[in-house]
Amino acid sequence: MIPGAEFTMSCRICGSRENHTVYDCADLMFATGQHYKYFQCATCECLQIAHIATQVYWRDEKILRFNIIGRVLAQLVGLVGYAPFVSFARLSLPKGVVILDVGCGQGELLYRLHSHGFTHLHGVDPFIKSEVKDGVVDIRKIGIEELRPEEKYNIIMMHHSLEHTPDNRSLLNQASRNLADDGVLIIRIPTVSSYAWKKFGTNWVQLDAARHFFLHSRKSIRILADNVGFTITEEYYDSTVVQFIGSELYRRGETLDGLATLNLRMKLKWLFYSLVAIFINNIRRGDLNCALFKKVHQK
């Protein structure tokens, strides 16, 4: 927080121009030395970047998914593959549903769904190197706004895509256009309505300054849903131990590369924080949220 600083820019979610709280946020993921101004809306509590960053440093396509550290973490804490399946289990979906993954990369999740029997698997991602059409998945190098209105899907997924999008309302409007009337929109995001944000502040690992434009609160994501004709029918939390260990590394001035060389004390903390993560998910204070959206005309 910047002491004494107040900000009157309109909130992009609720439109409020109250005196928002301002934060000076550093790029801690890569320790680039770059700082970005964020403000937390005084009304809906959404934390958002003041000015959308147009030139941001990335290392590879999906930072934690494709390096050795990330693959180890994926097996330990469910960063890849596991967490998205929880939403499918809750919905008891038939294998023939038509699925669209927005921001799908090269389709890792879609291939995992295929291995579980799902057959109509589509993805869109304007940032992939090349399209994939192999008889298993159909992934196009486009944004969701380029889909034709008549292309309808029973399930549209946005697993950690919304926070990277400059215009959340437009994205959800596009999703509504292409979602079947009885369809479900699945959105997974980091949330400031969490113990980790309160405890670590700008050292919170999910803040990811410059790459995450919006960090929604429970209140702001509902306002967004209402504004585009959705209702949230269910939500749960799937945060992991990384919210604590990663944030502690940041607070010590280290990067996430430190996850590969944890000392004995931090390894013991890992075990303790694993239990804490389960507890705070159960009391709805985890820092990763999954919400199921349906169109408001549905009962």
WOMOKA-V605087 format. One record per residue. N is the residue number from 1. RES is the residue in one letter. OMEGA is omega as a letter, one per 20 degrees, with the letter a starting at -180 (* if undefined). Layout:
BEGIN
n:N res:RES omega:OMEGA
n:N res:RES omega:OMEGA
END
This chain:
BEGIN
n:1 res:M omega:r
n:2 res:I omega:a
n:3 res:P omega:r
n:4 res:G omega:a
n:5 res:A omega:r
n:6 res:E omega:a
n:7 res:F omega:a
n:8 res:T omega:r
n:9 res:M omega:r
n:10 res:S omega:r
n:11 res:C omega:a
n:12 res:R omega:a
n:13 res:I omega:a
n:14 res:C omega:r
n:15 res:G omega:a
n:16 res:S omega:r
n:17 res:R omega:r
n:18 res:E omega:r
n:19 res:N omega:a
n:20 res:H omega:r
n:21 res:T omega:a
n:22 res:V omega:r
n:23 res:Y omega:r
n:24 res:D omega:a
n:25 res:C omega:r
n:26 res:A omega:r
n:27 res:D omega:a
n:28 res:L omega:r
n:29 res:M omega:a
n:30 res:F omega:r
n:31 res:A omega:a
n:32 res:T omega:a
n:33 res:G omega:r
n:34 res:Q omega:r
n:35 res:H omega:a
n:36 res:Y omega:r
n:37 res:K omega:r
n:38 res:Y omega:r
n:39 res:F omega:r
n:40 res:Q omega:a
n:41 res:C omega:a
n:42 res:A omega:a
n:43 res:T omega:a
n:44 res:C omega:r
n:45 res:E omega:r
n:46 res:C omega:r
n:47 res:L omega:a
n:48 res:Q omega:r
n:49 res:I omega:a
n:50 res:A omega:a
n:51 res:H omega:a
n:52 res:I omega:r
n:53 res:A omega:a
n:54 res:T omega:r
n:55 res:Q omega:a
n:56 res:V omega:a
n:57 res:Y omega:r
n:58 res:W omega:r
n:59 res:R omega:a
n:60 res:D omega:a
n:61 res:E omega:r
n:62 res:K omega:a
n:63 res:I omega:a
n:64 res:L omega:a
n:65 res:R omega:a
n:66 res:F omega:r
n:67 res:N omega:a
n:68 res:I omega:r
n:69 res:I omega:a
n:70 res:G omega:a
n:71 res:R omega:r
n:72 res:V omega:r
n:73 res:L omega:a
n:74 res:A omega:a
n:75 res:Q omega:a
n:76 res:L omega:a
n:77 res:V omega:r
n:78 res:G omega:r
n:79 res:L omega:a
n:80 res:V omega:r
n:81 res:G omega:a
n:82 res:Y omega:a
n:83 res:A omega:a
n:84 res:P omega:a
n:85 res:F omega:r
n:86 res:V omega:a
n:87 res:S omega:r
n:88 res:F omega:r
n:89 res:A omega:a
n:90 res:R omega:a
n:91 res:L omega:a
n:92 res:S omega:a
n:93 res:L omega:r
n:94 res:P omega:a
n:95 res:K omega:a
n:96 res:G omega:a
n:97 res:V omega:r
n:98 res:V omega:a
n:99 res:I omega:r
n:100 res:L omega:r
n:101 res:D omega:a
n:102 res:V omega:a
n:103 res:G omega:a
n:104 res:C omega:a
n:105 res:G omega:r
n:106 res:Q omega:r
n:107 res:G omega:a
n:108 res:E omega:a
n:109 res:L omega:r
n:110 res:L omega:r
n:111 res:Y omega:r
n:112 res:R omega:r
n:113 res:L omega:r
n:114 res:H omega:r
n:115 res:S omega:r
n:116 res:H omega:r
n:117 res:G omega:r
n:118 res:F omega:a
n:119 res:T omega:a
n:120 res:H omega:a
n:121 res:L omega:a
n:122 res:H omega:r
n:123 res:G omega:r
n:124 res:V omega:r
n:125 res:D omega:a
n:126 res:P omega:a
n:127 res:F omega:r
n:128 res:I omega:a
n:129 res:K omega:a
n:130 res:S omega:r
n:131 res:E omega:a
n:132 res:V omega:r
n:133 res:K omega:a
n:134 res:D omega:a
n:135 res:G omega:r
n:136 res:V omega:r
n:137 res:V omega:r
n:138 res:D omega:a
n:139 res:I omega:a
n:140 res:R omega:r
n:141 res:K omega:a
n:142 res:I omega:r
n:143 res:G omega:a
n:144 res:I omega:a
n:145 res:E omega:r
n:146 res:E omega:r
n:147 res:L omega:r
n:148 res:R omega:a
n:149 res:P omega:a
n:150 res:E omega:r
n:151 res:E omega:a
n:152 res:K omega:a
n:153 res:Y omega:r
n:154 res:N omega:r
n:155 res:I omega:r
n:156 res:I omega:a
n:157 res:M omega:r
n:158 res:M omega:a
n:159 res:H omega:r
n:160 res:H omega:r
n:161 res:S omega:a
n:162 res:L omega:a
n:163 res:E omega:r
n:164 res:H omega:a
n:165 res:T omega:a
n:166 res:P omega:a
n:167 res:D omega:a
n:168 res:N omega:a
n:169 res:R omega:r
n:170 res:S omega:a
n:171 res:L omega:a
n:172 res:L omega:r
n:173 res:N omega:r
n:174 res:Q omega:r
n:175 res:A omega:r
n:176 res:S omega:a
n:177 res:R omega:a
n:178 res:N omega:r
n:179 res:L omega:r
n:180 res:A omega:a
n:181 res:D omega:r
n:182 res:D omega:a
n:183 res:G omega:a
n:184 res:V omega:r
n:185 res:L omega:a
n:186 res:I omega:a
n:187 res:I omega:r
n:188 res:R omega:a
n:189 res:I omega:r
n:190 res:P omega:a
n:191 res:T omega:r
n:192 res:V omega:r
n:193 res:S omega:a
n:194 res:S omega:r
n:195 res:Y omega:a
n:196 res:A omega:r
n:197 res:W omega:r
n:198 res:K omega:a
n:199 res:K omega:a
n:200 res:F omega:r
n:201 res:G omega:a
n:202 res:T omega:r
n:203 res:N omega:r
n:204 res:W omega:a
n:205 res:V omega:a
n:206 res:Q omega:r
n:207 res:L omega:r
n:208 res:D omega:a
n:209 res:A omega:r
n:210 res:A omega:r
n:211 res:R omega:r
n:212 res:H omega:a
n:213 res:F omega:a
n:214 res:F omega:r
n:215 res:L omega:a
n:216 res:H omega:r
n:217 res:S omega:r
n:218 res:R omega:a
n:219 res:K omega:a
n:220 res:S omega:a
n:221 res:I omega:r
n:222 res:R omega:r
n:223 res:I omega:r
n:224 res:L omega:r
n:225 res:A omega:a
n:226 res:D omega:a
n:227 res:N omega:a
n:228 res:V omega:r
n:229 res:G omega:r
n:230 res:F omega:r
n:231 res:T omega:r
n:232 res:I omega:a
n:233 res:T omega:a
n:234 res:E omega:r
n:235 res:E omega:r
n:236 res:Y omega:a
n:237 res:Y omega:a
n:238 res:D omega:r
n:239 res:S omega:a
n:240 res:T omega:r
n:241 res:V omega:a
n:242 res:V omega:r
n:243 res:Q omega:r
n:244 res:F omega:a
n:245 res:I omega:r
n:246 res:G omega:a
n:247 res:S omega:r
n:248 res:E omega:r
n:249 res:L omega:r
n:250 res:Y omega:a
n:251 res:R omega:r
n:252 res:R omega:r
n:253 res:G omega:r
n:254 res:E omega:r
n:255 res:T omega:a
n:256 res:L omega:r
n:257 res:D omega:r
n:258 res:G omega:r
n:259 res:L omega:a
n:260 res:A omega:a
n:261 res:T omega:a
n:262 res:L omega:r
n:263 res:N omega:a
n:264 res:L omega:a
n:265 res:R omega:a
n:266 res:M omega:r
n:267 res:K omega:r
n:268 res:L omega:r
n:269 res:K omega:r
n:270 res:W omega:a
n:271 res:L omega:r
n:272 res:F omega:a
n:273 res:Y omega:r
n:274 res:S omega:r
n:275 res:L omega:r
n:276 res:V omega:a
n:277 res:A omega:r
n:278 res:I omega:a
n:279 res:F omega:a
n:280 res:I omega:r
n:281 res:N omega:a
n:282 res:N omega:r
n:283 res:I omega:r
n:284 res:R omega:r
n:285 res:R omega:r
n:286 res:G omega:a
n:287 res:D omega:r
n:288 res:L omega:a
n:289 res:N omega:r
n:290 res:C omega:a
n:291 res:A omega:r
n:292 res:L omega:a
n:293 res:F omega:r
n:294 res:K omega:r
n:295 res:K omega:a
n:296 res:V omega:a
n:297 res:H omega:r
n:298 res:Q omega:r
n:299 res:K omega:*
END
